[in-house]
Structure formats: structure tokens, C-alpha cells
Amino acid sequence: MDMERLDHHLAELLAADGRMSFTDLGKATGLSTSAVHQRVRRLEERGVIKGYQAVIDAAELGRPLTAFISLSPLDPAAPDDIPDQLRAMPEIEACHSVAGDFNYVTKVRVASPLALEELLARIRTVAHVNTRTTVVLSTSWEGRPVVTP
């Protein structure tokens, strides 16, 4: 396996299990523990690995309702600061700039339909946007690790 492919493989293994030990990574790649440690450190320094996090069940923490909210500014001439306006709202899990009829799509997790309605009112007021909301009925899968083609 060439050097570049080894780095990709290490990144894939860590994407699937961020708690995998350097020893186990070495066994999976055929590298020594110290070589794995150096490679992982370099991947972190290069920004390939941006961090490590626990995957949390939002429903278990009282936020079982997931929705996608598409946003477009009320005034297209206004400064494009929508992500900055929304950053402080903990219910918003992700904010993506998109092409199409809307400028942004956010993924939110809330406790109830009423909580979603209240969040929508806050978003509209703070960010001065029109919204379109899609409520998630069920999730077949998400959080798929990045895989090298």
C-alpha cells in the first residue's frame, strides 16, 4: 500500500471509530504504533482530521424531532450573514450553503412540534429570512464516514 493510500486508510478507520487505538490502527495497516502516531499527528496538522467527537442520540437527550429548514433572505441585497446570525442557536446542528431556490439548508433537532414552531419564529426574526421546513419522519442512516473512492 503506498504512502498516500495508507493515510487515506488511517483516516477512514478513524472516521469509523475515532477511539481506535494506535496499536489497533497499526494492526489494521501493517504499521508500527509509532509510525501510526506520527501519521495521525500529520493528518491532524494538515487538517485532514479536524477533530474527534462522540455520536449522540438526540432523542435520548430530549430532541427526538429532526427537521431541515431551507432559508432565503427577505432582502436579497442584505449582507449574507445568515450563518453568523444562527450560530448561537443550539438546536441547529448544521448549516449548508446551497444552490437552488434557497440560500441555506439547516438541520435542526428539537423536542416537539411546538419547539420547532418556536425555533422557526426565532430564525425568521433573527436572520430576516423566508423558510421552508421538511420534518423527518424516520432516519434510515446518517453520519456515514467519508470513504476514499
ChimeraX attribute file (.defattr): number of C-alpha atoms within 10 A of each C-alpha:
attribute: neighborCount
match mode: 1-to-1
recipient: residues
	/A:1	9
	/A:2	6
	/A:3	9
	/A:4	8
	/A:5	11
	/A:6	16
	/A:7	19
	/A:8	16
	/A:9	18
	/A:10	19
	/A:11	23
	/A:12	16
	/A:13	20
	/A:14	18
	/A:15	18
	/A:16	14
	/A:17	14
	/A:18	14
	/A:19	12
	/A:20	12
	/A:21	14
	/A:22	19
	/A:23	15
	/A:24	15
	/A:25	20
	/A:26	17
	/A:27	13
	/A:28	12
	/A:29	16
	/A:30	13
	/A:31	17
	/A:32	15
	/A:33	16
	/A:34	12
	/A:35	13
	/A:36	23
	/A:37	17
	/A:38	13
	/A:39	18
	/A:40	20
	/A:41	13
	/A:42	14
	/A:43	17
	/A:44	14
	/A:45	11
	/A:46	10
	/A:47	10
	/A:48	13
	/A:49	15
	/A:50	10
	/A:51	8
	/A:52	11
	/A:53	9
	/A:54	8
	/A:55	7
	/A:56	8
	/A:57	10
	/A:58	14
	/A:59	13
	/A:60	8
	/A:61	10
	/A:62	12
	/A:63	16
	/A:64	14
	/A:65	19
	/A:66	25
	/A:67	18
	/A:68	20
	/A:69	21
	/A:70	22
	/A:71	25
	/A:72	20
	/A:73	20
	/A:74	13
	/A:75	11
	/A:76	10
	/A:77	7
	/A:78	10
	/A:79	8
	/A:80	14
	/A:81	10
	/A:82	21
	/A:83	15
	/A:84	9
	/A:85	13
	/A:86	17
	/A:87	13
	/A:88	9
	/A:89	12
	/A:90	11
	/A:91	19
	/A:92	20
	/A:93	13
	/A:94	14
	/A:95	19
	/A:96	12
	/A:97	14
	/A:98	12
	/A:99	9
	/A:100	7
	/A:101	9
	/A:102	16
	/A:103	17
	/A:104	19
	/A:105	20
	/A:106	19
	/A:107	18
	/A:108	21
	/A:109	24
	/A:110	23
	/A:111	16
	/A:112	14
	/A:113	13
	/A:114	10
	/A:115	15
	/A:116	20
	/A:117	12
	/A:118	12
	/A:119	18
	/A:120	18
	/A:121	12
	/A:122	14
	/A:123	21
	/A:124	16
	/A:125	11
	/A:126	12
	/A:127	19
	/A:128	17
	/A:129	18
	/A:130	17
	/A:131	19
	/A:132	12
	/A:133	15
	/A:134	11
	/A:135	15
	/A:136	12
	/A:137	8
	/A:138	8
	/A:139	7
	/A:140	4
	/A:141	6
	/A:142	6
	/A:143	8
	/A:144	8
	/A:145	13
	/A:146	12
	/A:147	12
	/A:148	9
	/A:149	3
